[in-house]
């Protein structure tokens, strides 16, 4: 299912929103685990700004996940449970090697999410399909999420520039 085309059915929209849920769960899981996964000497390099960034990213991803799940509920479909994704993330990805690795990882997560939502919005806007969920509500939620992801990219980039 490519985002380079129009979203043409409730089924396709549901699958794309479920991908968004998984993406948010991965971001939430990784942000929440970063501080705990670093060795104590690396953890000392974290300042309040980075700790706050990671806590905010985890909370933001949880909120995005809930928004997406509400849309999926309106489409009468199920989502993957956070605990299941968290276990997969733990098994698939090792902890970052250092503080810079945490910031680069967070930047990649924010950029990936922004690009996904930008492409999803474009695909929905290109479609003339009537969905089971209100189009205006759907797009408004996705615009808000995309904007928060864009702001996240800028925040991580700013922290990285200040630390350089």
Backbone torsions as a table, in degrees:
resi	resn	phi	psi	omega
1	UNK	NA	110.1	-176.6
2	UNK	-94.8	141.2	175.6
3	UNK	-82.3	-1.2	177.2
4	UNK	-77.5	-2.5	-179.8
5	UNK	-120.2	178.8	178.5
6	UNK	-76.0	151.7	172.3
7	UNK	-85.7	118.1	-168.0
8	UNK	-114.7	2.8	179.8
9	UNK	-157.6	161.3	174.4
10	UNK	-61.3	-37.9	-179.5
11	UNK	-61.5	-47.0	-179.9
12	UNK	-64.9	-42.9	178.0
13	UNK	-60.9	-43.7	178.7
14	UNK	-58.6	-46.8	-179.7
15	UNK	-61.4	-40.9	179.7
16	UNK	-67.7	-40.3	176.2
17	UNK	-65.7	-35.5	176.5
18	UNK	-65.7	-35.7	174.6
19	UNK	-62.0	-41.5	176.5
20	UNK	-60.1	-40.6	178.0
21	UNK	-61.8	-46.2	179.7
22	UNK	-62.8	-43.6	177.9
23	UNK	-58.0	-45.6	178.7
24	UNK	-65.0	-37.3	178.7
25	UNK	-66.0	-38.5	177.4
26	UNK	-64.9	-46.7	179.6
27	UNK	-61.0	-45.8	-179.6
28	UNK	-60.7	-46.5	-178.3
29	UNK	-63.0	-47.8	-177.3
30	UNK	-66.7	-42.2	179.4
31	UNK	-62.7	-41.4	-178.7
32	UNK	-67.4	-31.0	-176.0
33	UNK	-89.8	-16.6	-174.1
34	UNK	-56.3	-52.2	-176.8
35	UNK	-62.0	-43.1	-178.3
36	UNK	-68.0	-25.0	-174.5
37	UNK	-85.6	-15.6	-178.0
38	UNK	-79.6	145.4	173.7
39	UNK	-61.4	152.2	-176.8
40	UNK	-52.5	-38.4	-178.9
41	UNK	-67.3	-32.9	176.2
42	UNK	-76.5	-36.2	-180.0
43	UNK	-60.9	-33.2	179.5
44	UNK	-64.5	-24.8	178.9
45	UNK	-73.7	-17.0	179.7
46	UNK	-74.7	130.8	173.7
47	UNK	-100.9	177.5	-177.6
48	UNK	-59.5	-34.1	-179.0
49	UNK	-61.1	-43.8	-179.8
50	UNK	-71.8	-41.6	177.4
51	UNK	-59.9	-43.3	179.4
52	UNK	-65.7	-39.5	177.2
53	UNK	-56.8	-48.3	-177.8
54	UNK	-67.5	-40.7	178.3
55	UNK	-65.1	-42.6	178.2
56	UNK	-65.2	-39.8	179.5
57	UNK	-63.1	-41.8	178.8
58	UNK	-64.6	-44.6	-180.0
59	UNK	-66.5	-40.4	179.0
60	UNK	-63.8	-43.4	179.1
61	UNK	-64.0	-38.7	177.0
62	UNK	-62.6	-42.1	178.6
63	UNK	-65.6	-41.6	177.5
64	UNK	-62.0	-42.6	179.5
65	UNK	-59.2	-44.1	179.8
66	UNK	-63.8	-39.6	177.2
67	UNK	-62.4	-45.7	-179.5
68	UNK	-65.3	-41.0	179.5
69	UNK	-63.3	-34.7	177.2
70	UNK	-65.2	-40.2	176.9
71	UNK	-65.9	-41.0	179.3
72	UNK	-65.1	-39.0	176.0
73	UNK	-58.3	-40.5	178.3
74	UNK	-64.5	-25.1	177.2
75	UNK	-89.6	2.1	177.3
76	UNK	58.5	50.2	177.5
77	UNK	-130.3	170.8	-179.5
78	UNK	-105.8	161.7	174.7
79	UNK	-120.1	168.7	177.2
80	UNK	-82.5	137.9	-179.1
81	UNK	-70.0	142.8	-180.0
82	UNK	-55.5	-44.0	-177.4
83	UNK	-60.0	-36.3	178.9
84	UNK	-67.0	-44.2	178.3
85	UNK	-66.8	-41.8	179.4
86	UNK	-57.4	-43.1	178.7
87	UNK	-64.2	-39.5	178.4
88	UNK	-66.9	-39.8	178.1
89	UNK	-63.0	-45.8	178.7
90	UNK	-58.3	-40.9	-177.6
91	UNK	-74.4	-33.5	-173.3
92	UNK	-85.7	-39.7	-172.2
93	UNK	-114.6	131.5	174.1
94	UNK	-82.4	164.8	178.3
95	UNK	-67.0	152.2	177.3
96	UNK	-61.0	153.1	-177.2
97	UNK	-74.9	-31.7	-175.6
98	UNK	-156.2	-178.9	-178.4
99	UNK	-59.8	-44.9	179.1
100	UNK	-60.0	-37.6	178.2
101	UNK	-61.2	-37.3	178.0
102	UNK	-63.7	-45.7	-179.1
103	UNK	-66.9	-42.1	177.0
104	UNK	-63.3	-39.4	177.7
105	UNK	-63.4	-44.8	179.7
106	UNK	-64.6	-39.5	177.7
107	UNK	-62.5	-45.0	178.6
108	UNK	-61.3	-41.4	178.4
109	UNK	-61.7	-46.8	-178.9
110	UNK	-64.2	-43.2	179.9
111	UNK	-65.5	-41.8	179.0
112	UNK	-61.9	-45.2	179.7
113	UNK	-64.0	-45.2	179.1
114	UNK	-57.3	-49.1	-178.4
115	UNK	-62.4	-41.9	179.0
116	UNK	-59.5	-50.3	-177.5
117	UNK	-67.5	-36.3	177.4
118	UNK	-62.0	-45.8	178.9
119	UNK	-66.1	-39.8	-179.9
120	UNK	-64.2	-43.8	178.1
121	UNK	-60.8	-45.7	179.0
122	UNK	-58.9	-43.5	-179.5
123	UNK	-66.7	-37.6	178.2
124	UNK	-70.3	-43.8	179.8
125	UNK	-63.7	-29.3	178.9
126	UNK	-77.2	-11.1	-176.2
127	UNK	-96.0	145.1	173.6
128	UNK	-108.8	16.1	-180.0
129	UNK	-69.7	139.5	172.1
130	UNK	-89.3	119.9	-178.6
131	UNK	-96.6	162.9	177.1
132	UNK	-71.2	-16.4	176.3
133	UNK	-103.7	145.0	-178.9
134	UNK	-59.9	124.0	-176.3
135	UNK	-59.0	-44.2	-179.5
136	UNK	-62.9	-43.1	178.4
137	UNK	-63.8	-43.2	178.7
138	UNK	-59.1	-53.2	-177.4
139	UNK	-66.6	-38.3	178.1
140	UNK	-60.4	-44.2	178.2
141	UNK	-62.2	-44.5	-178.8
142	UNK	-69.0	-37.5	175.5
143	UNK	-60.7	-44.9	-179.6
144	UNK	-62.4	-45.0	-180.0
145	UNK	-63.6	-45.8	179.6
146	UNK	-58.8	-42.6	-179.6
147	UNK	-63.1	-40.5	178.4
148	UNK	-66.5	-35.6	177.1
149	UNK	-67.8	-40.1	177.5
150	UNK	-61.5	-44.0	178.3
151	UNK	-63.3	-35.8	177.4
152	UNK	-63.9	-41.5	176.9
153	UNK	-59.1	-46.7	-179.5
154	UNK	-63.8	-39.5	-179.6
155	UNK	-65.4	-46.3	179.7
156	UNK	-64.5	-43.4	179.3
157	UNK	-60.2	-42.3	178.1
158	UNK	-61.4	-43.8	178.8
159	UNK	-63.2	-44.0	180.0
160	UNK	-62.5	-39.6	179.6
161	UNK	-66.7	-40.1	179.8
162	UNK	-68.1	-30.8	-178.3
163	UNK	-82.8	-14.7	-176.3
164	UNK	-73.0	NA	NA
